[in-house]
């Protein structure tokens, strides 16, 4: 009869403890919450950027808000499909940097990396200011303190992210759900209303603009499209962090990418439908 002996601290093969490191990685849901915040937040200013450009052509120009948004949604679908392929081809992460380094060389990859760094810095600045602008719009008494509010939000975001990607993901789930849920509620309620809650006295001014500018040039539409593409910022973030997902990492990252594209596309199109439905040139003039 043989006797099974074990080294000190060893365990039988059938009692091998599971790998607990996977518990500290991202699922598709937590990955979506942690890595798509910049893309989700862009909904707060993307449609507005389109409207502000088209407002130069008055009410007639604002009628192109939905077509421009649909074109941006089409570009979003192309980006999501492309980044799904990037995730599969580069499971170690890296996104645009890894793709450029493999196919275009080191110098080109550094340009891609530098552009992403600048993009993220600008995205944080724009997202924070847009959020504080929305807050001060709801509570005008806070308008004088908007600078300190921006700095406080920036410090809070920095502190949360210093705890690590997984911990920041857990902290981001709540705000992300509230934000996305609020946008969806706004869209659904707006579709069942026959008019906006309130209008301004600027309707007459909007009519003057519409009368003086009844045509929309190609350059204006292209500028509106370019401005609205700010809503696509951050779509590549999931492809940059594939190793942070749980196994199967590629599948989870791809699912999160598709979910991001679907949610972002619905929000953009829904808000544009409301803009067209309620003729919000009244509020922009």
FIZA-590765 format. One record per atom (N, C-alpha, C): x, y negated, z. Coordinates in steps of 0.1 Angstrom, whole numbers, plus 5000, padded with zeros to 4 digits. Each point is the difference from the previous one (the first is absolute). Example, Ala and Ser with C-alpha at 12.3 -4.5 7.8 and 13.67 -1.06 7.14 Angstrom:
REM FIZA-590765
513250575078
499149885000
500949885000
499649894993
500949895000
499249895008
REM end
This chain:
REM FIZA-590765
500950125000
499149885000
500949885000
499749914991
500849874999
499449895008
500849925005
499649895008
500349874993
498949924999
500249874993
500649905010
501149944997
500649905008
500049874993
499949895008
499949874994
501149915007
500549924992
501049905005
499349905009
500749945010
499349915009
499449884992
498749985003
499349894993
499350044987
500350134995
499450044988
498650065002
499250004989
498650065001
499950104989
499150105001
499850104990
499449934987
500250064988
499649944988
498649974999
499250095006
498549985000
499649905010
500949955008
499649905010
500849874998
500549984988
500749894996
499249875001
500449905008
499249885002
499849934986
498849944998
499849934988
500849874999
500249964987
500849884998
499149885004
500349935011
499249895005
500349874993
501150004992
500349874993
498949964990
499350094995
498949974991
498949925006
499850025013
499049925007
500249855000
501349974998
500449855001
500049944986
499550084990
500049954986
498549964997
499849944988
498849944996
499150104993
498750005003
499050074992
499649904989
499150054991
499549924989
499249875006
499350025011
499249895006
500949905006
500950055009
500949915007
501049934991
500450084989
500949944990
499349884993
498750034996
499249894994
499949885009
499850025013
499849895009
501349925002
501150085000
501349935004
500649944987
499950064989
500849964988
499249924990
498749985002
499249934990
499449875005
500549955012
499549885006
500249884991
501249994994
500249894991
499150004988
499850124994
499150014989
498549975004
499650055011
498649975005
499849855003
501049945007
499949865003
500049914988
500550054989
500049914988
498649984995
499050085004
498649974996
499549875006
500749955010
499549885007
500449884991
500950014991
500449884992
500150034985
499950134996
500150034986
498849954992
498850035003
498849944993
500049855000
500449945012
500049865001
501049944990
501250064998
501049954990
499450004986
499250104997
499450004986
499049894999
499249985010
498949895000
500649864999
501149985007
500649875000
500649964987
500550104992
500549974987
498949984990
499050095000
498849994991
499249875003
500049955012
499249885003
500449884992
501250004994
500449894991
499149994988
499450114996
499050004989
498649995004
499849975013
498649985005
499350135001
498649995001
499250125001
500150104989
500349954988
500250094989
501250095002
501149945005
501250075003
499850105011
499349975010
499850095011
499250124996
499349994989
499350124994
500950114996
501349974999
501050104996
500650075012
499649975012
500650055012
499950165000
498850054997
499950155000
500850064989
500049954987
500850074990
501550005004
500549895005
501449995004
500350105011
499050015010
500250105011
500050144995
499150034990
500050144994
501350034993
500649904994
501350024993
501150035011
499949935011
501050035011
499750135006
498750045001
499750145005
500650114991
499949974987
500650094990
501550025002
500749885002
501450015003
500350075013
499149985010
500250085013
499950154997
499150044992
499950144997
501350064994
500549924991
501350044993
501150005010
500149915010
501050005010
499950125009
498850035004
499750125009
500550124993
499650024987
500450124993
501550014999
500749884997
501450004999
500750035013
499549955011
500750025013
499750145005
498950074996
499850145003
501150084993
500449964988
501150074993
501349975007
500249885004
501249975007
500250085013
498950015007
500050085013
500450144997
499550064989
500350144997
501550014995
500449904993
501450014994
501149965010
499649925010
501049965010
499450025014
500050135004
499450035013
500849955012
501249954997
500849955011
499849855002
499049944993
499749865001
500949914992
499849875002
500849914993
499249914990
498950064995
499249924991
500749944988
499849874998
500549944988
501550005000
500649995012
501550015001
500550134995
499450115004
500550134996
499850034985
498949954995
499750024985
501049924992
500249875004
501049924993
501450055000
500450055012
501450055002
500250134991
499050084999
500150124993
500049984984
499249914996
499849984985
500749884995
500249905008
500649874995
501349965006
500450075010
501349975006
500049925013
501149995007
500149955013
499649855000
500549924991
499849865000
498549974999
499450074990
498549974999
499250045012
500550115007
499350055012
500149895011
501149935001
500249905010
499149884997
499849974987
499049904997
498650035004
499650134998
498750055004
499949995015
501150045008
499950005014
499949865005
500849914994
499949865005
498749944997
499350034989
498749954997
499050055010
500150125004
499150065010
500249935014
501249975003
500349935013
499349865000
500249934989
499449874999
498550015000
499550104993
498550024999
499450025014
500750095008
499450035013
500149875009
501149924999
500049885008
498949914996
499949974987
498949914996
498650065003
499950134999
498750065003
499649985014
500950025009
499749975015
499749865002
500749914994
499749855001
498649974995
499750054988
498749974994
498850075008
500350125004
498950085007
499749935013
501149975008
499749945013
499349864998
500549924991
499349874999
498650014995
499750104991
498750024995
499150055012
500550095008
499250045011
499749895010
501049925003
499849895009
499149894994
500149984987
499049914993
498650055002
499850134998
498650055002
499649995014
500950025010
499649985014
499749865003
500849904996
499749865002
498749954993
499750074989
498849974993
498850045008
500150115007
498950055008
499949925013
501249965005
500149925013
500849884997
499349894996
500849884996
500849945011
499650025013
500749955011
501550045001
500350124993
501350055000
500949944989
499449924991
500849954989
501349935003
500049925011
501249935004
501150095004
499750125004
501050095006
500350114990
499749984987
500250114990
501550044999
500949915001
501450044999
500450095012
499649975012
500350095011
499350134999
498850004994
499350134998
500750084990
500549944989
500850084991
501350065006
500749925008
501250055007
499650115009
498949995008
499650105009
499750134993
499349994989
499650124992
501350074995
500949924995
501350054995
500850085011
500049945012
500750065011
499350135004
498750015000
499350125003
500250114990
500049964987
500350104989
501450065002
501049915003
501350045001
500250105012
499349965011
500150095012
499450144998
498950004993
499450134997
500850094991
500649944990
500850074990
501450055006
500549935010
501250045006
499950135008
498750045003
499850135007
500150124991
500149984987
500250114991
498850014991
500250074988
498950004990
498850085005
500250115008
498850075004
499249925010
500749955010
499349925010
499349884994
500749934991
499349894993
498850044992
500150134995
498850054992
498950025009
500250055012
498950035010
499449865004
500949905002
499449875004
499349934989
500350044987
499449934989
498750074995
499750115005
498850074995
498749925004
499949955012
498949925005
499849884991
501049914999
499849884992
499750034986
500650104994
499850044986
498550044998
499550085009
498650054999
499049885001
500349915010
499149895002
500049914987
501249974995
500149924988
499350064988
500350124997
499450074988
498550015002
499650045012
498650015003
499249874999
500749895004
499449874999
499849964986
501050024991
499949974986
498950084994
499950135003
498950084994
498649955005
499949975013
498749955004
499749874993
501049914998
499749874993
499550034986
500650104993
499650034987
498650054999
499750105009
498750075000
498949905003
500249925011
499049905004
499949894989
501149964993
499949904990
499250054988
500150134997
499250064988
498550005003
499649995012
498650015003
499449865003
500949894999
499549875002
499749934987
499149915000
499749934987
500749874999
500649955011
500849885000
501050005011
501049925000
501050005011
499449945012
500650025012
499549955012
499849855000
501149934995
499949864999
500849954988
499649884996
500749944989
500549865004
500849944992
500549875003
499349894991
500349885003
499449894992
500849974987
501050094998
500949984988
499550064987
498750045000
499550074988
499949904988
499749875003
500049914989
501449984994
501050005008
501449994995
500350124992
499650125004
500250124992
499449994986
498849934999
499349994988
500849914990
500649895006
500849914992
501250074994
500750095008
501150084996
499550094988
498950065002
499550104990
499749934987
499549875001
499749934988
501249954992
501149975008
501249954993
500950114995
499850125005
500950114996
499250124997
499650024988
499150114996
500850114993
501349994999
500750114993
501250045009
500450124999
501050065008
501150054991
501249955001
501150044991
500750135005
500850054991
500750135003
501049985011
500749885000
501049975010
499449995014
498849945001
499350005013
499650135005
499550094991
499750145004
501250075005
501149984992
501250075004
500649955014
499849875002
500549955013
499150055011
498750014998
499150065010
500350155002
500350074990
500450145001
501350015008
501049924997
501350005008
499849975014
499149905003
499849965014
499250115007
499150064994
499250105006
500850135003
501150024992
500850125002
500749995014
500049895007
500550005013
499250105009
498850044996
499350105007
500650144999
501050014991
500650144998
501350015008
500349905008
501250015008
499950125010
501150075001
500150115010
499550144995
499650014988
499550134995
501250105000
501249954998
501250095000
500550055013
499449945011
500650035013
499950155004
499050074995
499850145004
501150084993
500449964987
501050084993
501449975007
500149905007
501349975007
500350085012
498950065006
500150065013
499550155000
500250074989
499550144999
500650095011
501349985004
500550095011
499349985013
499349895002
499449975013
498650085001
499650074990
498750075000
500350145005
499050075006
500050145004
500050084987
500550135002
500050094989
498550054998
499750024987
500749974988
500149854997
501249945000
500149865000
499549944987
500450064989
499649954987
498549994998
499350115004
498550004999
499449905009
500549985012
499449915009
500249854995
501249974995
500349874995
499249974988
499850104991
499249984988
498549975004
499550085009
498649975005
499849875005
501049955009
499949875005
500149894989
500850024990
500149914989
498749994992
499450114998
498750004993
498949935008
500050035013
499049945009
500249855001
501349955000
500349865000
499449934987
500350074988
499549944988
498549994999
499350115005
498650005000
499449895009
500549995012
499449905010
500349864995
501349984996
500349864995
499249964988
499950104991
499249974987
498549965003
499450085009
498649975004
499949875006
500949975009
499949875007
500149884990
501050014992
500349894990
498849984991
499550114994
498849994991
498849955007
499850065012
498849965008
500049855003
501149955004
500149855003
499849924988
500550044989
499849934987
498650004996
499350115002
498650014997
499249905008
500349995013
499349905008
500349864995
501349974996
500349874995
499249964988
499850104991
499349974988
498550005003
499550085010
498650005003
499549885006
500849945009
499649885007
500549874994
500750014989
500549884993
500849915010
501050055005
500849935011
500849894995
499749954987
500649874996
499549895009
498850025006
499549905010
501049985011
500750115004
500849995012
501549964996
500350014987
501449984996
500249864994
498949934997
500249874993
500349895011
REM end
